[in-house]
Amino acid sequence: MSAIIVITNVPDREVAQKIAHTLVERRLAACVNILAECISVYRWQGAVETAVEVPLLIKTRSEIYAEVEAAIKSLHPYELPEIVAVSVGHGSGDYLEWLNAATVTESG
């Protein structure tokens, strides 16, 4: 099992809650942290944009990343959502065992 943290930003708390609950209910994530609003500054279609966004930290396994990405894309309102994954190099053994158990379905 290889733990990862998937990061995405959404436009508001309602979307954040929907994505978080869906991922946990489908066992695609063990936990999703919905963080405080932040201000994002980025280049989009040739212009510098500023937006208030809500970051999500999604704790899951690399083995199911493709399913997590697909679920986020299906629920996300942005044309091009930020979806990046960071490998977890080290962590509490007990926590990582829980993460694994929380994201394993009958099909694997």
N, C-alpha and C positions, 0 to 999 in steps of 0.2 A: 504494500500500500504506500502510495506516495501522496502526502498531503500537499494541497495548494490553497492559496488564498486568491480568489477572483475578485477583482475590483471593477466596479462600474459606478457611474453617476447618473442620477435620474432627475427630472425637473421638479419633483415635489414629493412630499411624504406619502401621499396616497399611492403613487406608483411604486415607491420604495416598499411600502407594506405589502402591496399585491405581489411584487416579485419575491420578496422575502418569504411570505407565507407559502406561495406556490412551490418554491424550491425546497423548502423544508418539508412540506406535505408530500411532495413527490420523492422524498429521500435523495434529492440531488444535492442537498447541502445539509450539514449537521447543524449549522448555525449561520445566521446572517446578522451582522451588526449594521444597524441603520444609524449613521453618524449625524452630527449637527450639520446644518446647512453651511455651505462654503461658497465662495465666489470663484468661478472658473474663468480664466482669460485664455482664449484660444483663437487660432486662425481657422476660419471656415469660409470656403468659397471666395478666397482672395481678400477677405476683410477680417480685422481683429474684432472679435466678439467678447462680450462679458455676460455671464449668466449666473444666477443663483442656482445651485444644484445640491442634491442630497447624495452623499457617497454611501456605497454599500461595500462591506467586506464580507465575502462569501467563503465560508470554510468548507472544503470538499476534497475529493480525491482526483488526482490527475487522470485516473482510468475512466472517469465519467465526464471529463471536461467537455467533450463535444456535445453531450446531452445538456449540460449546464449552459453552454453558449447558445445552443438552439432555443432553450427555454427562455433565456434572457431576451434574445432577439425577438421572439414571438410576443413578449409582453412589453417590450420597451417602445416608447413612442418616438424616439429619435430615428432619423434616417440612417445615421451611422453612430451607433452607441459605442462608447468606450467599453471594451471588455478585455482586460488583461489579467494574466495569471502569474502569480509569483510562487515559486517552489518554497516549501517549508524545509529548511535544512535540518533543523533540530526542534524538538519540542518534548513536552512531558509525555512519557510513554503512556500513562493512563489517559491523558487527553486524546492522544492520537488513536488509541484503541477505541475510545468512545466515538471519535469522528468517523472512524472506519465502520463501526457497528451501526451508526446512525444513518449511513449513506449506502448501505447494502440492501438491495431488494431481493426478492425471491429469484429473480432472473440473473442476479449478480451485481 
